[in-house]
Every structure is written in structure tokens, then in C-alpha cells.
Amino acid sequence: MDQLSFDFRNARFEVKEMSIIIQIHTFENVYGLDARTITRKKREDATVFSAERLTWAGGQENAKGRASLIIQEDQDEAKLIVKAEHTKKIRCAKIIIPNLPAVRVLTPWEGEQEIPADGRIFSYPTGWQLGSPILFLRIDSNRYYYSRSLDDEVRAKRFAVYPSLYPNEKGVTVEMIFEELTARMGKTIETPEWIIGSTNNPDEIMSDHMRHLERAFGLTSWEERSDVPDWAKEIALIAYIHGQHWTGYIFNDYENVLEILSWLSDRLEPNRILAHIAGWEGRYYWKYGDYRPDPRMGGEEGFRKLMKGAKQLGCRVQLMLGANCANKGLENFEEWGENANLRSAGGLVYQGNKPDWDVSRSHDHGWQAWLNPGCPTWRERLVAQMAELVDEYGIDSIFLDTDMVWTNDPNHPVFPGLLRLRDELRMNRPNLLLAGEGWYDAIAAVTPLVHPGMPKLWPELLGKYCRCFAHNSWGDAGRGSTGVFEGGYQSFSMVPDSAYWIPTAIFVEDTLDSGKEKLEKIIEQAKRYAKKYLDPRPSRTRQNENGSLRLCGRVCQASSARARLLRH
């Protein structure tokens, strides 16, 4: 973490036995508050500290502008709002709290950890750091500081935690940074409410935070969600089937996929199975932006046969598509993709994680563009292709790869674009399920099925609203292959036994031959999951009067269909 190499001479306010420092950032510089101009006013509901002038260069220079800190104090916590004006466009407002006697930092996703000597930055929204703008610091065995944002929009928040810098300071410093949406940035800024406090019951604080998220983003529990079709609430096994690798290596073509589903349907009620197919359209990622059946995989005829066969079995199918990636070499890219490039608040084109697709060890593949679903031209193309797949082939679910990628794009807000994509795609398609790779609080309103894994602390922060399955970086049950994913090989593991995790079986080309013993264990896990966590359905196995078991409803029909498939 970079730091200033001098004392910035910050003005300080005392709140709840804490020192509070305010800094204002434009795109050109960082500013403090001129302590000589600060006034304090007591209102009925709050205390307001105001500075009528700003400083820069560590107090060596003055600047036109003003800033205020509004504080509402309660017994164990305080609500803070920062307002500021400047002659230049303001990027963000920062609250700094030094000298905290903390020993460890806690975030929902990563759990409890040591505070590194050079500090750590936690950013929101991202899928694998915070998930939601809330942070805890452990003081001792049963006491914690916490800070959280009560924003009702998806806007950038950053927490920085590091050992206090100056000789006269002890403990840990925490920074809470709010960055306005780029399209709204101007010469004024007002932060949403920040809450800071101490507690010996962090679970209670997290529960209150979840109530805020439900109000802010319209989140409801998985069981009550209207965008989760009834069929999706019966799923007890996700068959993660790898298709074609970026290099063109085919793990499973369309015929192989149907064979896997037939094998699974002999062992588990077919209506419990959702087939997730990655690399179904041809070369993984290389074909992103051009979604249609691949000739080498079996072509349109083979894909249609797969979909027909899956429906005869009674299984459901989920296709993996990129929410924000496309090949720049696709036809007419300049018309629908060029103006959709994801950009940072400073205007830089987003480069993404740049996988080493061909193992050249270069991580320099110029063909891949990261696009903003908030841009109408890209969203319209993506929705049109997805809608055609759903309507033409009867696809049950669409998986939006890398949907959690967010930038403070100056041209198009990202999250509202995802909401529009959701609404446009699901219009008149009530039985369509949307799934996604990553997760942060608000995106739960878009994709109720995800596969980032659960938070180490407070798994209900995700699990109350969504269900999770194994990521495509997991190894298969045979040789630990990650299939189309760029990870190569990973040790085999099963998902935890939990209501929040749907059991997942991963298939590459030889998994049925080399991993049957482990696959059988996953199928048994799926049966336990169905029995323990899923509501009774009329089509399930049930007991007749003399105590024997029989299959009924759709399961009998699917068994007959499976027999016909195997004969042909």
C-alpha cells in the first residue's frame, strides 16, 4: 500500500473517543481541512463541524473550498456524513480513524486475519473481498470496532487498514473511502451514511446490516424469491460439464453431454439435475460474444438433439455465457463493442485478469475485450443472443460469467445495466433462471444462483438470498482436471454439506471412467441434500401402503424417455 512520506497535518475531530480526519480527493490532488476555519454547531439531532477553507501539500498551501462532517451519536455507535465543495471535480471523500487498539481485521469473505505490516485495502463491490461494505476490527477476545456504509446504491467503497504511521500514534489506522459514480461527479460531494461503533456482538451488527441490504436492494430469501422458478427449487445436483477448451481441445461434445446426463439420471431423479455446460459454443472465451452451437461439438443438429434428450430425461440445462467479455475480432465489433469498453473513473480501459490461455507465459492477449453491460449496444446484442437460445432451444438457465466485475465507468453505470439485462431477458420468460460467477450484496438481486463459494464468516450474507455451487476452477473426480478453466489441475473436493451449497459433480472427457467411485459419493450427497433441504414434491419417490418404494409422476416418464434414448 502506498503512503505519503510526510505528515499531512490533518485537522482532527473527537467522536466516541476516536479521532476523525477528513480528506477530499480530486483527480489532481488530495486536500485536508484548514483547522483555523473550523466551526462547531450543535443541532437537535446532530453535531456539525465545518471548515471554510481547504489545505494541500501538508498544510503548506490553502485552497478554495469547504467541507463539513455531520455526526449523529448513539450509545455505542455514530453516524457520519461528509459534505464538500471544491473548484475542481471531486472524486471521493475519505474518513480516517487512527490510533485504534485493534489486533486483527475481519471481513465476511476472507474471515479473520492478521493486519499486514504494510496494510491492506478492501474494495467494494468485488466478488471475493468484502461482498458488502462492512468491516470489523478485533480489539480483544470479545470486543470489536466496526464500520459500514448504508448506501442504497452500488457505488465504490474502499477500506484501508494499516499500522498507524506516525511516531506519536499507536495501534491501527482505518480509512473509509466513498467514491461517487463518475457520471455524477462534480464540484460537490455528499457521502451516504457511514456507521462506526464498537460491539461485543458482531452477529447483531451483521443482522442489522442485512436488513439494510434487503431494504436497499429488494433482497428476499431464496425460498421466497419470485425469480427462482419452482423447478430450480428442486435441484439437488449440478453437473458441471466441460465442453471445449480455449485451445480447441474438446472434453465433451454434445453427444457426450447427453450420455453423462443419462448416466446421472439412472442414479438420481432427473428433475433434481441441472447441467451447467461451459465451452458449449466452441473455444472457451474465444467465442464469447458469438453464441451458437459449434460445428466441431456436433453442430446445430447435435445441440438440438442434446436439448431434446435432456428434456426427455427430465433434466434442466444451463449455458455459460460472458456477461462482459467478447472477442474483438468478431464481425462488426466496432459497431457494438468498441464504445462498450469498461473503463475506470480516470478513463483507463479495463484490462481484466488476463489469463494465460495458450500458456505462452505472456498474459498479453489483445483479442479479449471487457465490455460494460450498461452500454446499450453490447447489452442489446447479448440479450438478443440469449433470448434466441432460450426461445429456440428451450434453455432453462443462463449463467453470466464474470458478472461481478464492476468499474466506476464514466460512460455507463454498470449495475443498472445488469438490472436492465435481467429485466429484458426475463420478460415473458418466468421459468428462466439467471446465474452468475461472482457475488456482492446488490448483485444477489440479479443472479440467485452463484458459484464464488460462501463467505467464511456470516455465510447467510449470501446464503439467505442465493444458492451456491462449485466453481469451474475445481478439479474433476477423476484426475483433478479443471477442464476449460485456466487452472490446469486442482485436488478433488466435494462442496460442504449445507443448505446453501448445491452438490456439484464436475465432468471432463474421462471422468465417468476414472472417477466413478467419487461421483457415486457426490450423488449420495445430492440425495441427502434433497431429503434434508428440499420441500416435498408430488413427483418424488414416495412410500406406498405396503412399505415398498415406487417412482411416480415425471420420474416414471423420464425413465421411459431414458430407455428410448439409450436404444437410439
N, C-alpha and C positions, 0 to 999 in steps of 0.2 A: 504494500500500500504506500503510495506516495504521500509525503507530508511537506508542509512548509518548513523551511530551515531557520526560522526566526520566530520570535514571539509576536503574534499578531496584535497583541494588546487589546483583547476583546473586552467590551463592556459586559458586566455580569448582573444578573438578577437572581434573587434568592427565592426559591419556591420549594416548599416541603423539605427544607434542609438540604436542598440541592442548588447548585449554581447553574443558571441557564444563560447560554450565549447564543446570539443570533448572528447569522451571516447571510448575505444576499449575493447571489451569483448571476451575473450577466454572461453573455458569450465572450466578453472581453476581459473580465476581471472578477475579483471577489471583494466584497465590501463588508465592513463592520459598522457598528453604531457609534456615533460620536457621543461619548459619555457626558460631555459638557452640555448637551442639549436634551438630555433625557428628563422627562417628567413622569410623575406617577399620579394616576387618578383612580379613585375608588368609586365603582358603580355599585348599584344594588346587587347585581349578580356576578360581578367580575372586577378584577383589578387590571388596569391598562397602563403599560409602560410604553412611552412614545419617545422616539428620537427624531429631531427635526433636521438632522444632517447625518450623512454617512462618511466613513473614512476608508482609505485604501492605503496600500503599501505599509501595513502595520501601524497605521495611525500617523504616518509621515505626511499624508495628504488628505484633504477633505473633498467631498463630492456632494453635488446637489442630490437630494432625495430624502426620503423619510422611511421609517419603519416602526411598527408597533407590535407588542406582544400582549395578547389578551389572555388572562388567566382566570379560570374558574376552579376554585379549590373545594374539594370534598374531604371526607375524613381520611381516606387512605390514598386518594389519587387527585390529580389535577388535569383539567382540560386546557390545552394550549392552542391558540390560533395566531399565526404570524401574518401580518399585512405589510406590504412595502410598495414604495414608488421609486422610480429611477428615471433618468433621462434616456437610458438605453433599454432595449428589450431584456426583461428578466427571465432567466432560465429556471432557477429554483431557489428555494428558501431552506436554510439549514438551521436546526436546533442542535446545540452541542451541550452535553451534560458531562463535565469532568468529575474526577475525584470520587467515583463510585467504588465502594469496597467489594466489588464482585470478584469471584474466583473462576466462574465458568459461564458459558453462554449456552442458551437453549433455543433451538428453533424446532418447529414441528417436524420438518422433513428430515433434518440431519441429527436430531436428538441433542443430547448434552455433550459438550466438548470443551477442551481447553481453549483459552484465548491465546492465539499465537503471539509471539513476541513482536512481530511486525503487523499484527492486526488482521482483520478480516472484514470484507464488505459483503453484505447480504442484499440482494436485489429483488425487487418485485415489479412486475409479475414475471416470474420464471417458474418452470415446472419442477426444478429439483433443488431449490434453495430455501425458499420460505413457503410458497403456496399462498400465503396471506401475510399482510403487513403487520406482523406481531412478533415481538422478541422478548425473551426473558433472560435475566442475569441472576445467577445464584449468588446470594450473599453468604449464607451458611447452610446448615443442613435442612432448615425449614423456612427460609425467608428468601424472597425473590424481589428484584426490581422488574418492572415490565414497561414496555412502551408499545403502542399500537395506533394505527390510523383508522379513523371512522369515515373514510371516504366512501361515497356511494357510486363511484366510477372507477374504471380501470385506468389509473394514472401511475406514473413511475414513483416508487418509494425506494430509498436506499438507507440501510442501516450500516454504519461503520462502527466497529468495536476494536479498541486497541489500548494497550497500557498508556496511561497518561504521560504526556510528552515532557513537561517542564519540571525542573528540579524541585519546585515548591508544591508539586502535585503528586498525589498518590493514587493507587487503585487504577481504575479503568475509565476511559472516556467512551461515551456513546454519542454518535451523530445520527440524527433523524432528518432525512432529506426528502423534500417534496418537489417534484418537477411537474410543471403544468403541461398539458397537452400542447404540442407545438403549434397547432392551428389557433390556439387561444392565447399564446404568449404575447405579452405587450409590456407596457411600461409600468404595469401594476401586477401584483400577485397576492392571492389570499389562499392560505393552506386550508385543507379540511382539518377537522379536529384531530389533534394528537392527544392521546391519553397517556400519562405517566403515573406510576404509583408503585407501591410495594404490597406484597401479599404473602401469606403462608399457605395459600390455596390456589396455585396456578390453574387447576382444573376449573375452578369457578370463573376465573378470568377468561379462559378459553370458551367456556359455555356462553358467557355473555357476548364474546366476540362472534361466535357462530350465530347467535340471534341477530346481531347486526348484519352479518352477511346474508342471512335469509331475507331480512327486510330490504337490503340494498339491491340484491341481485335476483330476488324472486326464487330462491332455492327452496325446494321441498324434498322430503325424504324419498329415497329410491322407491319405496312401496307406494307412495302417493303421486309419483310423477306421471303427468299426462303424456309426456313424450317417450315413455318406455312402454312399448306395446305389450299386450298380455303374453305374447309368445316369448318375449325376451325375459320375462319373469319366470319362465320355465327352464331356462338354460342352466345346465349343471356342468357342461364341459365345452371348452373352446378348443377346437382342433386347429392349431396354428400350422398351416400347411405352406411350405416354402415352394415358390414356383421357379422363376428364372433369375439368376444372379446378374449383377451389372455386366459381367464379362460375357454373358450369354450362356453360361452353364445352366442346364435345366435340371433341377432337383425333382420336380413333379410336373408333368404336363396335365392337361385337363382330364385325361383318362385315368391317370394315377390318382388324382384328387378324388374322383368318384370311387375308385377302389378303396381308398382309405376310409371314406365315409361309409361304404358298405361294410367294411371290416368293423368299424366302430358301432354301426347300427345293429350288428349281431350281438353286441355286448352291453349296449345301453339304449334305452328308449330314444329313438331318433329325434323326437321333439325336444330332447334335452341337449342336442348338439348344435353348436354354431361353428361353421367352418370359416375361419379367417384365412384369406389367401393373399399372400404377399408376393409380388412379382408375377401376378397373373397376366398382366398386359404385355409382358415381354421383359426386356432388360430392365432390371430394378433401377429405379430413379432415372435412368437414361430415357425412359419412355414417359416420365411424369409430364403431364400436360397434354398427352395424346392417349386417351384411354379407350382402347378397343381390344378385342381378342387378338392374340398373337398367332401368326401362321405356324411358327415352329412349335407352339404349345398345343396345336390342334385346330387352330383357326376358328372362324365363326361357327362352323358346324359342330366342332368339338366342344366349344364353350356352351353352345345351346344344349347339347346333349348332357353336359355336366349339370347345368341348371335344371333341366327336366328331370334328370336322375335324382338329384338332391331332393327335389320336391316330391318325387315318388317315394323316396325313402322316408320323408318327413323331416329332413334336416334343414337348417337355415344357413344362408351364405352371406358372408361379409367380405367386401372387397376393400383393399388398401389403396388409397389414392393420396396424393400430396396436396395438402391444404395451401401450401405456399411455395412450392418448388416446381420448376419446369426447365426443360432443355432449351437453351437459347437458339439451337439450330432448327427448331420446329418451324414449319411453314407459317409465314406471316407473323412471326414472333414480334416484330416491330409494331404491329398493329394492336396487339392485345397484351403484350408482356413488357415492352420497353418502358412504358410510363408507369408500370406497376411495381418496379423495383422497390423493395423495402429499404428505407433509409433511416439513419439516426436523426436525432434532433438537430445535430450540426450539419446534416445534409449528406453524410457519407453513405455510400451504397453498402448494405449489409452483406457480409461475406459468408455467414453461417459457420458450420463446424468443419467443412471441407474434408470429408472422409477421403482416405487414400484408396479409391475404388479399384485401381489397377495395380496396387502395391508397388508403384514406382517410387514410393517414399518421398514424393514431391508435395503432396497435399495442395496441388496447384492445378485444379481442373476448371478451366474457364467456361465450360459448357453449361454449368449449373447456375441458374438464376433463382434468387429468393424473392418471391412476389408477395404483394400485400393483398389479402382478400378484401380489404376495404376499397381497393381500386375497382371501379365498375367493370372495366374491360376484362380483367382477369377473373373476377367473381362471376360475371355472366358466362364466360367460357366454361369455367369449372362447373357451375350449376347446370348448364346445358348438357355437358357430358355426363354428369352424374345422373341427371333426370332421365336421360336416354337409356342408360344402363338399367336403372330401376324399372322403368316402364317397359322396355323391350325384353328384358331377360328375367324380370321378377326378383331382382336383388333385394335381399331383406335388410341389409345394413351397409352403411358406408363408413369406412374408417378414415379419418382425416389425419394423415401423417404430419408430424411436426406442427400441429395446430397451436401448440403453446408458445411458439416463437412470437415475441412481441417487441416492437420498437416504437419509439415515440416519433412516428413517421410524420414529417411536416406536410405531406400531401393528402394522406387519407388516414383517419384513425383506424387502428387495426381491429379492436374488439367490436365496435359497432358493425364492422364489415362481417365478422363472424356471425353476429346475430342475424344480419340480413341473409347471409348464406343459409343459415339454419332455417329461417322462416320461408325463404324462397324454395328450398329443396323439399321441405316437409309439407308445403301447401298441397292439399288434396292427397297426401300420402300418409295417413295416420299410422300405418303399420310399419313405417320406415324407422329404423333405429340409427342414430348417429353415434359414432365412437371416435376417440381421439387418442393421440400418443401421450401427451403431457397433461398437466393439471395445474391450475391455480384457481383460487376461490370462484371468481366470476365465470370462468370457462365451464364450470360444472353445469351452468345453465344451457350450454351448447351440446356437450357430449356426456351423457350419463354413463357410458361405458368407456373406461380408460385403461392404459397399461403402463403407468410410470412406477407402480408399486405404492405401498401405503406409507404415510408418514411414520417415522419411528416413534414420535410422541403424538398423542391425540389422533389416532388413526380415524376416529369419527369425523374429523375435519374434512376428510374426503369420503370416507365410507358411508356416512349418513346419506349422502346425496348420489353417490356413484358406486358402480362395481368395477373391480379391477381384474385384469388377467396378466399372464406372464408377458414380459417384453420380448421383442424379437431378437434381443441380444442373448437370450437364454439358450443353452445348449440342448440338443435333442436327446432322447432317451437311449440312442444307440452309441454314437461316437462323440457326442458333445458338440456337434456342428451347429453354428449359428445361421446356417442357410444363407439367405440373401443379405443378411446383416453383415457389416464390415468387421465384426469382431473375430471371425475365424472360428475359434473353439472356446467353449466355456464348460465348466463342470455341470453335469446334470443336476437339477434340483426340482422339487415339486413346490407349488405355491403353498403358503400356510393354510392350515385348516381354520377357516374363518368365514363368517357370513359375508365379509367384504371382498373375498378373493374367489373368483370362479376357477375351478380346477382347469388346467391347461396342458394339453399334450402337443408337443412340437414335432413336426414331421419333415425330414429331408428325404433323399431318394431311397435310403436303405433302412429307415427307422423301423418299419414293420418287420424286417428280418432280424435286425441286430438289437432291437430294444423292446421286444415283446414283453419280457418279464416286468420291466419298469412301466411300460404302457398299461399293463393289467393293474398295477398299483394305482396309477392315475385314474383309471376307470372306476376302481373301487372307491377312491376318494370322491369321484363325481357322484357315485351312488349315495355315499354318506352325506354329501352336500345337499343333494336333492331331498333326502329323507329328513335332514335336520333343519334346513333353512327355507325350503320352498313350500308354498301353500299347496294343499291337496288339490288335484285337478281330476275331473271325471275320466280323463284318458290314461291315468296312471295304473300301474299294477295294483290290483285290489284283491281281497280275500273273499272267496265265496263261502257258502254256508257250511260245507264240509271241511273247510280249513285249507284247501288247496289254493294255489295261485293261478290266476289266469290274466291274460292281457286283453284289453278292451279298447274300443274307440280307434283313434288314429294309429295306435301302435300295431294293432292287427292289420290295418290297411297298409301300413308301412312295411310290415313283414312280407306281405304278399307282393308288394312292389319290389322289394329287395330280391325276392326269389326270381321275379321276372327279369330284373336287371342282370343277375348272375347267369341266367340261362342264355341271355343275349350278349 
